[in-house]
């Protein structure tokens, strides 16, 4: 079985400072043996980690569109930010990638997709992230799961870690898979586990963003 954290950021994101070597060490400590590296606007860190990690690495990316973020999974190269939703999905598909929607319906994140756009593109979506450890309570936390069940979409989970201590806060216990083609089948058999991260971690992300902006 895999213990898969399917949403992690590295120093290649503008709001994270996690080095690849320390990420590997932390995952080994927690028995995390599968990760999806989904940095903002780049696959560079994911590709580099895939080359050196002693466990399974899915090359992913959080791509910002004018209507919210889309996560491409099993990518070969970066999809530029700022494209339309339709063009972003097209470019993910052109690489043989999967389309995942991270932290949908999150009212505290301007980058989260809402129900209107999701209903428009639902036929192009493969996966809904139904448990994101960084999602702040005091809102409908069951919305993503209900949407996924309604439309028969696969369900994923991830810590959305921007600092080392967050890694593994949310993960999926799932069967091993060989690649993109049988990932969805394995995910369908998975069990979502984890806990919410302290909302104060968002201040670390803000600090990283400010430091990188003025570096």
N, C-alpha and C positions, 0 to 999 in steps of 0.2 A: 504493500500500500504506500501511496505517496501522501505526504503532508505538504500541501501546496498553498503557499501564500501568493495569490494571483494578482497582486497589485502592490508593487514596491518601487520607490524612487531612489535614485543615486545622486551623486554630486553633479551629474550631467543635467539634472533639473535645476531650474533657476531658483527654486526654493528649498533645495536639499543640499546637504554637505556630506552625505554618506560615501566614504571611499569604498571601492570595490573589494579590497582585501579585507576590510573590517566587516563588510556585509557578508562575505563568505564565512568568516569566523563566527559571526553571530548566528547565521543559519545552521551551521554545524552544531553549535551549542544547543540549539532548540530542536534539533532533528528535523528542520525544514529541508526537504530534499527535492523540492520543485518550486521555482519562483517565476513569476511574470514580471519582468522589469519594464515599467511603463512610464518612462520619464516624459516630462512635458516637452513636446516639440522635437524630439530626437530619439533615434534608436542607437546612438553611438555607444552609450554606456551598456545597454543590453547586449549588443554585439560583442563588445570587449569582455563582458562577464561570461558570456556563453563560451568564449575561448579558453577561459581559465578556471571556471568553477567545476568542482568535483561532483556536481549534481545537475539536475535538469534545469535549463534556463529557457524560458519562452521569450523571444524577442517581441516586445510590445511597445506601444507608444500612446500617450494621451494627446490627441490632436484637437486643438481648439478651433471650432467653427463659429460662424456668427450666431448659431443657435444652440451652442453648448458643446461639451466635450464628447468625443468618440474615442474609444480605445481600439486600436488595431492590434490583433494578436497574430503571431507567427509571421512577422514581417521580415523582409529582406533589406529594406532601406527606409529612410525617414519619409514620412508623408508631411508635406508642408502645412503649417497652420494657416488659418485665415481663408481656406477654401470653403466653398459651399458644402452643406451636408452631403448632397448628392455626389459631388466631385470627390469628397473625402472618402466616402464609401466605395466609389468606383476605383480609387487608387489602392485602397486596401484589398479589394477583390482582385485587382490586376496582379497583385503579388501572391495570390493564393491565401490571403489572410482571412481571419475571422473578425466579425464586427461585434464588439462588446460595448455596452453602455455603462459607464462607471457612475456610481452614486446618483442615480436618477431621482427626481422629485425632491432633492435636498434644497429646502428653501433658504438655507444659510450659505449656499454656494452659487454665485452668479453663473458659474460654468456648468451647472447641472442642467440636464435636459428635463423639460416638463412634459406633462401628458400630451399636450397638443402636438408637439413635434414627434414624440414617440409613436403616437397613433398614425402619423403620416408615413413614418419610415419602418414600421414594425415588420413588414415583409422582408426587409433587408437586414434585420438584426438577428444575430445568432445567440447572443448571451446577454443576460441582464445581471449586473452586480447587485445582488439582493442584500448583501451584508458588507458594508464598508465600515471598518472600525473607527474611522474618523468622523462619521456622520454624527452630528450633535443631536441628542434627544430633544424632547419637547416638540416633536413633529410626528407625522405618521410614518413610523419606521417600517410598517408592513406594506407600504405602497409598492415598492419594487417587486416584492415577492408575489403580491396579488396580480400585478401586471404580467409578470413572467408566466404565472400559472394560467392566466386568462388566455394568453397567446401561445402557450406551448413552447416557451423559450427555455433554454438551459440557464441554470442559476449558478453564479460564482460568488466568491468572497475574497476579500483581501484586506490587509492591514492599512493600505495606502500610506505605508511608512515613509516618513521623510527624515526620521532620525533612527539610529540603531535600536533604541529601546522599544520602538513600536513594532518591529518586525515580529511576525507570528501572532499578533493580537487577533487576527482573523485569518482563517485558512480553510481549505477543503481537504478532508480525508477522502482520497479517491484511488481507484485502481491505477496501476501503471499504464502508460500509453506509449505508442511508438512515435507519434508525431501528430501533425495537424489533423489527419484524416480520422484517427480514432480518439482524439481528445474529447470531442463532444459526447461520444458514447461513454467514455470514462467519467466525464463530469456529471453526466446524468445519474450515475451510480454513487456520486459523492455525498458526503455528509458535511454540512457547514458547521464550523466550530469557531469559538473565540469569544471575545469580550470587547466592549467599547473602550476606546482610548480616552484618556483625560482630555477634555476640550482645550486645555491650556497649551497643548502641543502646537496648536495653530500659531501661537506667538513665535515659536522657534522657526516655523516656515516663513513668517513675515520677516523675522530678523535675517534669515538667510537671503531672502529676496532683496532686502535693503543693502546688505553687505555686498552682494554680487553686483548690484546696480552701480554702486559707487566705487567698486574695486578698480 
